[in-house]
């Protein structure tokens, strides 16, 4: 019933807020995973370049 009233009044419903929260959570996870992957790539490149007798 509250969704119907919210739609009638043109305001976001609880479902809209829940969906937005879910999207933010997914985006945060993606950003963290991307940062981790970039950091691991840089650290891996440094490890290869700094090993004696390599490169």
C-alpha positions as CSV (number, residue, x, y, z in Angstrom):
1,X,0.0,0.0,0.0
2,X,2.8,2.4,0.8
3,X,4.3,1.8,-2.7
4,X,1.0,2.9,-4.2
5,X,0.8,6.0,-2.1
6,X,4.4,6.9,-2.8
7,X,3.9,6.4,-6.6
8,X,0.7,8.6,-6.4
9,X,2.6,11.4,-4.6
10,X,5.7,11.0,-6.8
11,X,8.1,10.2,-4.0
12,X,10.5,7.3,-3.8
13,X,9.2,4.2,-2.1
14,X,11.1,1.8,0.2
15,X,11.7,-0.5,-2.7
16,X,13.4,2.4,-4.6
17,X,15.7,3.0,-1.7
18,X,16.4,-0.7,-1.3
19,X,17.3,-0.9,-5.0
20,X,19.5,2.2,-4.7
21,X,21.3,0.7,-1.7
22,X,21.9,-2.5,-3.5
23,X,23.4,-0.7,-6.5
24,X,25.7,1.3,-4.3
25,X,26.9,-1.8,-2.6
26,X,27.6,-3.5,-5.9
27,X,29.4,-0.5,-7.1
28,X,31.6,-0.3,-4.0
29,X,32.5,-4.0,-4.4
30,X,33.5,-3.4,-8.1
31,X,35.6,-0.4,-7.2
32,X,37.4,-2.3,-4.4
33,X,38.0,-5.2,-6.7
34,X,39.4,-2.9,-9.4
35,X,41.7,-1.1,-6.9
36,X,42.9,-4.5,-5.6
37,X,43.6,-5.8,-9.1
38,X,45.5,-2.6,-10.0
39,X,47.5,-2.8,-6.8
40,X,48.3,-6.4,-7.3
41,X,49.4,-5.7,-10.9
42,X,51.7,-2.9,-9.8
43,X,53.2,-5.0,-7.0
44,X,53.6,-7.9,-9.3
45,X,55.4,-5.7,-11.8
46,X,57.7,-4.3,-9.1
47,X,58.5,-7.8,-7.8
48,X,59.6,-8.9,-11.2
49,X,61.6,-5.8,-11.9
50,X,63.4,-5.8,-8.5
51,X,64.4,-9.4,-8.5
52,X,68.2,-9.8,-8.9
53,X,69.3,-11.3,-12.2
54,X,65.9,-10.8,-13.8
55,X,65.0,-8.4,-16.6
